[in-house]
Amino acid sequence: MMDMPFVDRIGREHKYGGQIPIDLCPWAYNETTAYEFFPLSKDEAIAKGFTWRDPDSREYLSATVIVPDHIKDVNDDILKAILKCVACGKNYQIIPKELQFLRRFNFPIPAHCPLCRDRARIKQLNPMQTYKRVCDKCDVAIETSYAPDRPEIVYCEKCYKQEVY
């Protein structure tokens, strides 16, 4: 069987068995998890051969309900309501399983759309990088995702197990 090359739109040749060409990805770069961990500008992404999706320019609807501050004051009509994200202005809705979860844990109705909530969670993650530090208990050299200037106490595996178990 002969290897048939695939040439993408910026001229890179891809052969059978190699990495899947970017041109075949159904998502734009700024819609992927890669964008959250390795952010690129639109120009940088396009220069590397990725596609980019600009935000919708449409007008979003106003919220159809004023959301109570406490979940105990929310009735099932919220499932039919249109909510508006306080950060980006996009509309979103609450689904029955989500409302059940919020009630179970006594959480308020979110004021942000799912995408804004996800991006906020990603910002709280440690960077995909390791740093050389020393254990705060026994001074042995370790590598960790916590930067040296962070305030967290960081232990080596042995000291951590002694503290936890």
C-alpha positions in Angstrom: 0.0 0.0 0.0 1.3 3.4 -1.0 1.4 6.3 1.5 -0.8 9.1 0.1 0.3 12.5 1.4 -2.2 15.1 2.5 -1.1 18.7 2.0 -2.9 21.2 4.3 -3.8 24.7 3.4 -0.4 26.1 4.6 1.6 23.5 2.6 2.5 21.0 5.3 2.6 17.4 4.1 1.0 14.7 6.2 1.4 11.0 5.6 -0.6 8.0 6.8 0.1 7.1 10.4 1.2 10.6 11.4 -0.5 13.2 13.5 -4.1 14.1 12.3 -3.9 17.3 10.2 -5.2 20.5 11.7 -7.4 21.0 8.6 -9.5 18.0 9.7 -10.4 19.3 13.1 -14.1 20.3 13.3 -13.5 22.9 16.0 -11.8 26.3 15.8 -8.7 26.7 18.0 -10.4 29.1 20.4 -13.1 26.5 21.0 -10.8 23.8 22.2 -9.2 22.9 25.5 -5.8 23.6 23.9 -6.7 27.3 23.8 -7.4 27.3 27.5 -4.0 25.9 28.4 -2.0 27.4 25.6 -3.7 30.6 24.6 -2.8 32.2 21.3 -4.1 35.3 19.6 -6.2 35.0 16.5 -3.3 36.0 14.3 -0.9 33.5 16.0 -3.4 30.7 15.7 -4.1 31.4 12.0 -0.4 31.6 11.2 0.0 28.1 12.7 -2.7 26.8 10.5 -5.6 26.7 13.0 -9.0 28.0 12.3 -10.6 30.7 14.5 -14.2 31.4 15.2 -15.1 35.0 16.0 -17.9 35.6 18.6 -21.5 35.8 17.3 -22.4 39.4 16.6 -26.1 38.8 17.4 -28.0 40.6 20.1 -29.0 38.4 23.1 -32.3 38.5 24.8 -32.9 40.1 28.2 -33.4 37.7 31.1 -37.0 36.7 31.5 -36.8 36.3 35.2 -35.1 37.9 38.2 -33.2 35.1 39.9 -33.6 35.0 43.7 -30.5 35.1 45.8 -31.2 31.8 47.6 -32.0 28.4 45.9 -34.8 27.8 48.4 -36.7 30.7 46.8 -36.4 29.3 43.2 -39.3 27.4 41.8 -39.5 25.1 38.8 -40.5 28.0 36.5 -36.7 28.8 36.3 -36.5 25.8 33.9 -38.5 27.7 31.3 -36.7 31.0 31.9 -34.0 32.6 29.8 -31.1 33.8 31.8 -28.4 36.3 30.7 -24.7 35.9 31.7 -23.5 38.9 33.8 -20.0 38.6 32.2 -20.5 38.0 28.4 -24.2 38.7 28.0 -25.0 35.4 26.3 -28.3 33.6 27.1 -28.4 30.3 28.9 -30.9 28.1 30.6 -31.0 25.8 33.6 -31.9 22.2 32.9 -33.8 19.9 35.4 -30.7 17.8 36.4 -28.7 21.1 37.1 -31.6 22.5 39.2 -31.7 19.2 41.1 -28.0 19.4 41.8 -28.1 23.1 42.9 -30.9 22.3 45.3 -29.2 19.2 46.7 -26.1 21.2 47.6 -27.9 24.4 48.4 -26.0 26.4 45.6 -27.5 29.5 44.1 -28.5 29.7 40.4 -25.4 30.7 38.5 -25.1 34.2 37.2 -22.6 33.2 34.5 -23.1 31.1 31.4 -21.5 27.6 31.3 -18.6 28.8 29.1 -17.7 31.7 31.5 -18.0 29.2 34.5 -15.6 26.8 32.7 -13.1 29.5 31.8 -13.1 30.7 35.5 -12.4 27.1 36.6 -9.5 26.8 34.2 -8.0 30.0 35.4 -7.8 28.5 38.9 -5.8 25.5 37.8 -2.0 25.4 38.3 -0.1 26.1 35.1 1.2 23.1 33.0 4.7 23.7 34.3 6.8 22.3 37.1 9.1 24.2 39.5 12.1 23.1 41.6 11.4 23.5 45.3 12.2 21.9 48.5 9.8 20.0 50.8 8.6 22.4 53.5 9.0 19.7 56.1 12.2 17.8 55.4 14.0 20.1 52.9 14.4 17.4 50.2 14.5 18.6 46.6 11.1 18.1 44.7 9.4 19.3 41.5 5.9 20.7 41.8 3.3 22.6 39.9 3.3 25.2 42.7 5.6 28.2 41.9 8.1 29.1 44.6 6.4 32.5 45.2 3.1 30.8 46.0 2.0 30.7 49.6 1.0 27.0 49.7 2.9 24.5 51.9 4.4 21.9 49.6 5.6 18.5 50.9 7.5 15.6 49.2 5.5 12.4 48.7 6.8 10.8 51.9 6.0 13.8 54.1 2.6 14.2 52.5 1.7 10.6 53.2 2.8 11.0 56.8 0.5 14.0 57.2 -2.5 12.5 55.4 -2.5 8.9 56.5 
